[in-house]
Amino acid sequence: MGRNAIVGQSGGPTCVINSSLAGVLQACQMRGAEHVYGMLHGIEGLLKGRVVDLGATLGSTLEIELLKRSPSSYLGSCRYKLPSYLEHPEVYENLFAILNRMDIGYFFYIGGNDSMDTICKLSDYAKQIGSNIRFVGVPKTIDNDLMGTDHTPGYGSAAKYIGVVMKELIRDATVYGTKYVTIVEVMGRNAGWLTAAAALAQGEDCEGVDLICLPEVPFDPEKFITKVETLQKCNSSIVVAVSEGVRLADGRYVCELADDVHSVDAFGHKSLTGTARYLSNFVARHLDTKTRSIELSTLQRCAAHVSSRTDVTEAYQVGGAAAKAAFEGHTGVMIGIRRISNDPYQSTTELRDIHDVANFEKKVPMEWINDYKTGMKKEFLTYARPLIQAELTPVYIDGLPRHIYLK
């Protein structure tokens, strides 16, 4: 076996992705890795020879604690689609030559669906050529759409942020007592886990959002207008949470009805933005009411000042579990979280075959959406509430949180 380990971060960041990095780093060091390297900007950076020795850049306990509290991806990220080794064997030959020169025995990739696809391809190729490098996926995504795990690190903190912001917006939306429709756009391409988190705002001190629109439910603009009009007969101010990825029955994204230009990334994912803006204008044209649109955008994934301690802890644990699995001989696996109980909340980690995870997508169960398809049932709240519990207070310097980053 190679004596060294290497870890990368890929895809959209979260405010706890660095906790998983800390978990991988410290667990590998405790298990005797001579060096733990970090890929700068994921596997794309590795192919260019861009790496850093994490033992040198994160050498103190204070730096590790700051890392856990710092948003974004410490190592940088990428959206590089690893091609098939049948079509481009030279990419794999180059990559494995780099790993062998670095004496790598353990390879970790922290990411979502596309990152697990990378782990799947690399572990399959390693098996084909007889390489003993072990490849392990560490789950990460605020979208919570990874198969093989009860939930993904990053989701709990993003859900907490959405619940907090929706409560605050609801209070603000009611101050004038006039007709107002506030439409809040939440991330979520094909799965509505984040938008569903808007339901967490409801409680003894908050009436909650009036309407939740998920990608799992085909969107009908005319029915939407009718619902808003009906709701305003009871309450003049209406707050709507809508997924950026809501689609019409014919499969088109609602945001495509606008005239905006939408770029496409390396994985063929069309950029989605403007759904709330389009619907706000749509309502204004059809109803006698003021409207406004709000895009939470990247704030959902970088608001570390309201991160969930549960989320931070589990992110660190899956990183450590990944190192444990690799050093014990496992490869071609992802670390999953298995829920043991809701009250008290308890969870553990388990290994999942990467082939059962990569290129699959977990959506919100339809039985968790109410009969009117406008909100969430208690089953979702029972699932989500444990994930947003407690806080990890930032280290404040001069009134602002202190972060650590690679210069």
N, C-alpha and C positions, 0 to 999 in steps of 0.2 A: 504493500500500500504506500501511496505517496504520504509524505509526512505533513503536508500543509492542507489548509482548507481555504475555500474562496466563497464569497457570498455577494449577491447582487440584489438590487431593488429595481422593479420594473413596473410600468403602467402608472396610473394616477396615484399620487401619494395619499396618505391618510395622516391623521395627527398621532397615530400610535405605531406606524410602520417602523420607526426607529427603535421602539421597544423590542420588536422582533429581532432587529439587527443586534441589539445589545444581548438578547438571549442566545443567539447563535454564537456571537463572539465569546461570551464568557463561558458557555458550555464547551465550546471547542478548546478553549484554553485550559479548562479544568480537566479535559480528557486527553491532554498531551499534545495537541497540535503545535508544531514548531512555529508556524506562522499562520495567521488568519488574514487573508487578503480580501480587499473589497474591490469589486468592479466599479469603475467610474462610468456612470450612465449605462448600467446593465451590460448585457451580453454584446451590445453594439460597441461599447467602450472596450470590452475585453478583446474583441477581435482586432482592435486597434492598439492593443497592448497597454491600455490605460488602467492601471491598478494602483492601490495604495495599501500599505501595511497597517492594518487597523490596530495592531498592538502598539504601534508607534504614535498614532494619532489620537487614540483613546486609551491612554495609559493610566488614568486615575479613576477612583471611585466617583469623584465629583463630576468628571466628564461623562461617565456612564449615566449618572443621575440626570444631568442636563440633557443627554441624548434622549432619555425616556420622555422628557418634557418638551422636546423640540419637534415642531411640525415639519412636514415635507420629508423628502427622502435625503438623508445625510449623504449617501453615495451618488445622488443624482439618479435620473431614471431615463427610460427610453421606450419607444413603441416600435421595436424592431421585430419583424416577423421572420423567424428562423425558417428558411425554406426546407423542403423535403430533401433528405440526404440522397434520394434516388435521382433527383433533378440537379442538385448542386453538391456533389460529394466533396468538392474542394473547400467549401465553407467548413465542413465538419473536420476535414483533414487538418486545416489550418487551426481550428479551435482546439482540437485535441493535441496538436503539436505544442500549442501555447500552454495548455494545462500540464502536459508532461514536462516541459522545460521548467515550469514552476513547481514541479513535484507535488501536484495537487492530488489528494486522495478523496476529498470530500467537497462536493459542489452544492451550494444552497441558493435557491432563487425565491425571493419574497415577492409575491404578486398575486394577480387574479387569474381569470380564465386564460388569457393569452400567455401568461408566464407559466402556467401549468402545462400548456401545450409545448412550451420550450423544454420543460423538464421531461415530458413524455418522449419527445423526439431525441433528446440527448441520451436518455437512459436506454432507449431502444437501440440507438447506434452503438453505444458502449457495449451492449450485450452482443451485437452482431460482430464487432471487431475483437471481442475478448478483453476489453479494457476493464480494470477493476475499480475505476473511479465510481464513487457512489453519488447519485443525484437525488436530492430530496427537495420537495416543494414546501414552502412556508406560506400559508394562505393570508391574503390581504385583499380587501376591497370594501369600500364604503357601500357598494351596491348590494352586498350580501347575497350574491347570486351564484356562489360556488357550490357545486354538488359535493357530497361527501363530508359535510360539516354542518353542525346545527346552526352555526352562524360564523361569520368571518370577522377577525380582528379588524377594527376600523369602523365597522357598522355601528357598534354601540355608542361611540363618541359622536358620530355624525347624527345618529338618531336623537341623542341627547341635545345636540345643538339645535336641530330642527324643532324639537319640542319646546325648548327655551324660547327660540325666536318667534315661533307661532304664538305662544302665550303673550309675548310682548307686542307683537303686531296686532293681535286681537284687541288688546287694551287700547292701543293707539287708534285703531280703526273706528272706535265707537265714540270718540270724544265730541264730535260735532252734532250728532243726532240727525244727520241728513243722509239721504240715499248715497251709498257708496259700495262699490264692489272692488275688493282687493284680491288680485290673483297672484299667488306665489308659485313660482316655478322651482321645482325640486329636481335634482339629478335622478336619472334612472332611464336607461334606454329601452330595455325590454322587460325589466322587473321593477315592481313598484314598492320595494321594501322601504326605501327612503321616504317616499311620499306618504306611505302608510304611517310613518313615524309622526306625522302631523297630528294623528289621533291622540298621541300622548299628552297634548296640551290640555285636553279636557280634564277637569277636576272640580273640587269644591270652590276654587277661586277663579275658575275659567270655564266659560260655556263651550269652548272648543271651536274648531273650524266647522264651517257649515257644509262643506262639500269636499270630497277627496276623489280625484280622478287618477286612476292607475292604468298602466299599459296593458294589464291583464284583461281590461274591460274595453271593448270597442267603443270609440268615442263618437257620439252623434251631436253635431253642433246645434241642431234645432232642439233636441231634448235638453241640451245644456242650457240654452236660453230659457226654456220653459221652467226648468228647475230653479234657476236664479230668480226669475220673475216671481215664482211661487214663494220662494224663501223670503224675498223682500216684502211680501205682504205681512209677514210676521215680524221681521227685523229689518230695519232700513239698511244696516251695515252688514255686508256679507263678506266672509273671508273664505277663499277657495285655495286648496293645495292641489297642484296639478303636476304630474310627471312630465319632464321634458319629452319623453318618448311616447306620449299617448298617440294612438293611431285611429284612423277612420276604419270602417268595416272593410274597405278595399285594401288596407295595408299601408296606406300613405300616412306618414307622420303629419300631425296637425301643423307643426311648424313649417312644413313644406307648402302650406297654403299661402304663406307670406311670400314676398318677393326676395327674401334674403338668399344669399349665395351660401351653400353649405359645402365645406371642403370634406375630403375623405382621407382617413389616415392609412397607414401601411396594412392594417388588418381589414380594410374595406369598411370601417365604421364611419358613417356620415356624422359630421358634427351637428349636434342638435342644440339649438338655442332659438329663442324668440317665441316659444309656445305661449307663455304668459302674455307677452306683448300683443301677439295676434288675437288671443281670446279677449284681452282687455278692450282692444279696438272693436272686436266683433260685438261685445256686449254693449259698448257705447253707441254703436250704430243701431242696435235693435231695441234698447231700453232707455227710458228716461232716468239716467243715473250717472253719477260720476264714477270713473274707474281709475285704477292704477295697477301697474304690473311691477312685480319685484322678482328678480332672479337671485337666488341664494348663491348660485354658481360655485366657485372654488372655496368659498367660505365654509361650505359644509365639510370639507376634507382637511382644512388647516386650522380650525378653531381649537387649538390645543388648550386654550385657557378655560374651556368648559369640557375637557375630555373626561370620559368615564374611567374611574379607577379600575372598575371591573374589566374594562376594555384594555387598559394599559397592562394590567396583570396578565390577562390571557394572551396578549400579543407577545409578552416576554416568555410566557410558558411555551407557546408553540415554537418559538425560536430555539429554546433549550431542548424541547422534545425532538426537533429536527436533527440537532447535533447528536443527541443520544441515539436516535434511529440509525443515522449514518455510521457512527462509530461501532454500533452493534451489528453492522453488516447489511442493513437494508438499503435498497436503491429502487428508483422508479416508484416512489411513494410520495404522498402529501400527508401532512399532519392535519387531522381533523379534530374538531371539538365535539365531544359527546356530552349532552346535558343529562345530568343524573336526577336533579330535582329542581323545581321552581321556588319552593318555599320550605326551607331555606334554599337559596340558589346554590347549586353545586355543579361543577363540570369537570371533565377529565379530557385527556388527549388520546387519540388512537391513530393508527396508520391506515391510510386508504390507498388502494392501487391507483396510480396516476391515470391509468386508462379508463377508470370509472369516473374521473373528474374532468379531465381535459376536454374542452369543446362541448361541454354540457352546460345547461343554464337552469338554475333553480328560481322559480317564480313564486309569488305570493299565492298560497292556497286559496282557491275560489271560495271554499267554505269559511274562510276567515273574513270575507267581504260581506257586508250586510245585504239583505234581500233587495234593497233599492239600488245597490251598486254605488252608493254615495259615501260610505264610511266603513269603519272596521268594527268587527265583533270583539267581544272580550277575549276570545282565544288569541287574537293577535296581541292584545295588551298584556296578557299573561306571558306571552313569549318574549315581548320586547322590554318590558319594564325592568327585569333583572339585569339587563345588559347596560342600562344607563345609570346604575347606582354608584354613588360616591364620587369623589373628585380627587385628582392629584394636583395639588396646588403648584403653580409655576414658581420658580425662583425669581422674585421681583427685585430689580435693580433700578433705582431712580423712578419707581412707579410703573415700570414696564417689565414684562417677562424676559428673562435672559435665555437665549437660545445658543446652541452650539452648531457650527456648520463648517464644512471644508472650504477653505479659501482658494 
